[in-house]
Amino acid sequence: MASAARLYSPEVLALATSLANWPLTADLPLTGNARSPACGSTLTVALALDDHGRVARIGLKAQACAIGQAAAAIFASHVVGADRAAIARTLAALEGWLTASGPQPDWPGLDAIAPARDFPGRHGAMLLPWRAALEALPTA
């Protein structure tokens, strides 16, 4: 029980409930989806970009565990102003960190879900927002 309490901290649960701050609306033209094969969590990310190809607005729809929802809230809180390259770099850094081959990425708020690193079944849920955003963003 102690590890579950550490994993589902009040901060993680508060982040999970904050997703209402980023509703998925029809006026967001770019949409991407991601699914975690390990737990079945899914996330839809919709984005609008500014004239320089950076994220200007975001909307989310999550059917995910609390860790996946918290990761989505952390992503949404800090993605405005990021471009495709920055999101891809962070995803690569997250993947390295989760496999113990790299340091924790420099993305604000990740400390809240850092305990989930010890639970490999939650790794896919932690990566959902970055993967869905990359699916949504144009590659050119």
Beta strands, then each sheet from edge to edge (+ up, - down):
strand 1: 30-35
strand 2: 42-49
strand 3: 55-63
sheet 1: 1+ 2- 3+
end
